[in-house]
Amino acid sequence: MCRNIHPLHNFEPAATNDEVHAAALQFVRKVAGTTKPSRANAAAFDEAVEEIAHITRHLLDHLVTNAPPKNREIEAEKARARAARRYVSV
C-alpha cells in the first residue's frame, strides 16, 4: 500500500472531500507509476482520480463500526512517535 494514503474511516470530524481526493490521487499515481501524466493521458488520469474519490466517499459514508471515533491529533502524535522510533540513530 502507498505510504502516503492514510486511513480515513472512523475519524471525528469525518474525512473531508480534500482528504478523499488526495488519497484517490495518491492511489492513481501509484497504479499509473507517475506523479504527473503526459498530456495524452491527463484526461484518463483525472477521470480515474474523480471516480476513485467518488467511490471512496461512497464507501466511507456506508461503513459502520462500533468503535469510538479516533481523534486526528492523537493519531498524528502516535504516527510521529512511530516515525521517531523508526528513524532513531543507532
Sequence and secondary structure as in RCSB ss.txt:
>XXXX:A:sequence
MCRNIHPLHNFEPAATNDEVHAAALQFVRKVAGTTKPSRANAAAFDEAVEEIAHITRHLLDHLVTNAPPKNREIE
AEKARARAARRYVSV
>XXXX:A:secstr
  TT    SSEES   HHHHHHHHHHHHHHHHT SS  HHHHHHHHHHHHHHHHHHHHHHHH   SS  EEHHHH
HHHHHHHHHHHT   
